[in-house]
Amino acid sequence: MSEYQYYEFQAVDRPLGEKERGELRKLSSRAKVTSTSFVNHYEWGDFRGDPARLMERYFDLFLYLANWGSRRFSLRLPERMVNAAELKRFLVDDVATIRKAGEHLIVDISLDEMAAEDWDDGSGRLAALAPLRADVLNDLVEAAASAGSAGAVAGPDRSAVAKRIRALGEDEKIAILTRLYDGDDPHLGVEFRRRVRKDIEMPPESAGARRTVAELRGIAKRLAAERDRAAAEKAEAERLRLEQKQAKARKQRLVALAAKGEAAWREVQSLIDPTNPTGYQNAVALLTDLQHLAREQDELGEFEHRLGEIRSRHERKRRFIERLDAAGLD
């Protein structure tokens, strides 16, 4: 092809309404328009819309690329969540700009005539870049706000945080919880963390010390790793809790099952006879418990003999046999 241009916009903080989607649809009948995105490409002609205006009115992220080497990436940030003066320090002349648009700041990064060895159509690229916006609003904010040297990334002690939260007035607590309940402020968590950090008395940084972009990225990376570690520990603790809960429930079932004796095997047969998926599922579950009980009572041989009889008796019930195989009851 002689020419290719790709446009993709994403709405992150709020979905687009029906009226807004209709307005966007008027810009292009070929575009894919959803409540959170606008995607189109051109192999001839140009996009009728103005990306700058669309960012101001509808979207939080924008990606443009052309096969002659032009690239543009834009992100819209709530002004109240960003220190514009600090953000400007990281912008490269002739490549990145920042401008105010209502209650937002829009950062534009543009490059022209880039050489690319491997060309692609642009799909999926914005999804890969989207986390950068969260990093600016969250990770880098935390990194910049962390006290002490670049290595001090833990932030205020949790006891100090708890003390500051307890000190909040009742009206303020209600206001914060009401906003949380409403669920229409995606940045409430970041805003509240910044507020608490600001209120907690923390050691001042050394006079004149200013962190570089590389330092902030390093700190942000460590913060993200710490959050990932905490999330992994929480997930592992939850896994162990569920495992223990399931083991306790199984033990209770096995005790009850042992008391049933031969009646449990008759129940298995009654569940198989109706030849329906629910009965098969319940029969397999009961047989699995009988297998565990036989293992505990050192009667696995007898269980396998009776299971073999069941498989032989119902060998034509393909769905039932498949469920037995899937459960490892072979």
N, C-alpha and C positions, 0 to 999 in steps of 0.2 A: 504494500500500500504506500501511496505517496505521502499521506498525512494521517496522523492519529492523535486525538486529544481525549483525555479522560478526566471527568469531573465527578467527585464524590463529596457529599456533605453528610454530616451526622449531627443529630440533636441528642445531647446527653442529659442535660439537666431537666428537660421536660419534653414530653411528646408533642408532636404537631397535631393541631385540631383539624377537623374536616375542612373548615374554611381555608386554613393555611395550606393544606394539601391541594385544594382546588386552585389556589393562587399559583402554587408551584407547577401544577399540571399545565397551566396556560403557557408556561415558559418552554415546555417541550412535551409533545405528545408521545415521544419515544422513551422518555425517562422512566426509570423505576422509582416510584414515589411511595414511601411508607410513612408511618407515624414518627419514625426516627431517622429517615435517610432520604437522600435524593442522589441517584446515580445515573450517569449517562456518558456516552462516548460519541465522538464524531470522527468520521473518516472523510468528510468534506464539510465545508461550512463551519460556522462558529456557534457557540452557545449564546442565546439571546439575553440571558440574565447577566447581572452584575454580581460576581462572587462577593465583593466587599459588602454590597447591600444585603445580600442573602445572609451573610454572617452576622450583620448587625441585627437583622430581624428574626431569623429563624434558627440558625445553627451554631454549634459549639466547635465543630471541627471541619476542616476543608482540605482536600488534596486535589491538586491538578498536576497532570504530567502530559507531555507531548513527545512524540518520537523524534523530534529534532533536538531534544535535550533540555527543554524547559521544565522546571519543577517549582511548585508552590505549596506551602503547608501553612495553614492558619489555625489558630485556636483562640476561642473567646473565653475570657475568664471574668468572674464576678469581681468588680473593682474592690469591693469591701474585703475580699479574701486575698488580695495581692498588694504587696508593697511595690507600687509602680517604680519608685526611685531605685529600689534594689534590683528590680527586674531589668531595668534599662542597663544596668552595669554589665549584664550578660549578653546584650545584643551586639552583634557584629555589624559595623558600618557597611552600607551598600548591600547587605544580605538580609538583615532582619530589622523590622520596625515595630513600634507599638503605638496604638492610637486609642483614644477614648471613644466609646459609642454608648451613650446613655449610661446605664449602670454597669457597663462592662468595659474591659480593656481587650483589644484584639491584637494579637501578635501575628505578624506576617513574616514568613521566611521564604525568600525567592532565590532561585539559582537558574541561570540560563546557559545553554550550550554545554550541558554536562555530557561527558562521554560515558557511555554505558556499554559494557561488553555483552551483558545478557539482557535483552529487552523483554519486558512482560507488559501485559495490557493494563496493569494498575490495580486490578481487583485483588482485594485482600490487604493491600498496603496500608490503607487508613486504619483498618482494624488493628494492625501491628503497631501503628503510631499512637493510637488512642490512649494507651496508658501513660504517655508523656504528660497529658493534661492533668491526670490525677497526681502524677509525680510533682508537678509544679505546685498544685494546690495543697498537697499533703506532705510527701517525703521531703521535698526541698524546703518547704516551710518549716517542718520540724528540724531539719538539719541546720537551717539558718538560725533558728531560735534556740538551739541547744547551747547550754552554757559551757564555759571553759574552752579547752583546746579542741581541735578537730576530732580528737578521739573520744571526747565526752559526748556520747550519743544517747545515753540512757534517759536523759531528761530528768525532771523533778522526781523525787522519791514518791512512791505511791501513797505513803502515809501523809505526805504534804499535800498531795492532790486531794485525798479524801478529806483532810482537814479544811481545805479551801472550799470544797463542794458543800460540806456541812455548814460552812459559814455563810453560804448564800441565803439571801432573804427568802421568805416563803413565797412572796409574789413573783420573785425572779425564777424560783424553781418551777412554779406553776407555768410561767410563761415559756420556759424552755421545754417542759414536758408537753405543753400544748402544741408547740411547734413540731416536736417529735411525733406526736399523735397525728397531726395533720398530714405529715409526710410529704409536704410540698417544698421542703428546703433540703436539697441533696448535700449541702455543705454545712449543715448544722454541726456535725461531729467535728469537722476540722475547725470551724469557728469557735466551738466551745473549748477545744483543746488549747487553741491559741489564747483564749481569754483566761483560762486557768493558769497557763504558763506565765502569762504577763502579770497576773496578780500575785503569783508566788515569788517571794523575794529570792533571787538567784544571784550567785557571784558574778560581778561584771567581768567582761572579757578584757584582756590586756589592751591598754590604750593603743589605738591606731591599728589593731589587728583586724584584717579583713580577709575573709575566706575567698579562695578562688573557686571557679566553676568546678574544677577537678576535685577540690576538697569537698564541696557540697555534694557532688555526685557520689564520692566515696562514702560520705556520711549517710546519704540517702540509701545507698546500697546496703550499708550495714543495718540501718533502721529496718529496711525491707526484710533483710535476712532474719533479724530478731523477731519481726512479726510473723514470718513464715515458721520460725522455730516454735514460737508460742502457739501458733495455730496447729502445728504438727503435734505438739505435746497435748493440746486440748483434744485433738482428734483421736490420739492414742488412748488418752484417758477415757474418752467416750466409748471407744472400741472395747476396752477392758471392762468398763461398766456393763455394756450390753452383753458381753461374753459371760460375765458372772451372773447377770440376770437370767440369761438363757440357760446356763448350767443349773441354776437353782430351780427354774421352772421345769427343766427336764428331769431333775431329781424327783420333784414332786409328782410328775407324771409317771415315772417309773415305779414309784412306791404304790401309786394307785393301780397301775397296770399289774404289778405283781399280785395284788389282792384280787384282781379279776380272774386270774388263772386261765382256764380253758375258755372262759367267756370272751376273752380278748380275741382269740382266733376265730370264734364264731362271728364276732363283730366285723373282723376283716372280711369274711365271706359275705356278710350282709351288705357291706359297702361296695363290693365288686359286682354283685348280682345286677343292680339296676343299670349297669353299663352306661354311666354318664361321667363326664369329666370331674365333677365335684366328688362323686363317690370314689373314683380312682385316686384322686388327690388325697382324700382322707384315709383311704386304705393304705397308700404308700407311707403316709406320715405315721400311721399306727404301726405298720411293719418296721419302720425305721426305729421306733421306740422299742418294739419287741426285740430287735437286733441288739440295741444297747443293753436291754435287760438281760438277754441271754449271755452277752459278753461279761456282764457283772457277775452272773450266777454260774459262769463257766459251763454254759449249756449251748454254746455256739453250734456245735454239731447237730443237735436236735433242731435248732432254729433253721439251719441250712437245709435239713431234710424236709421240713414242713414247707419252707419257702419253695423248694424244688417242686413239691407236689402242687402248690398253688400255680406256679408258672406253667406246669404241664397241663393242669386242668383248664387254664384260661389262655392257652397259647394262641388261640385265634383272636383274642382281644388285643389287637396290635397296639392301640393307644395305651392300654394298661401296661403291656410289656415294655413299651418305650419309657413309660414313667418309672418302672422298676429299674430299668437300665440306667436312666439318668440319675437315679438316687443311689446307684451303686449296689442295688439289691440283686446281685446276679449269682 
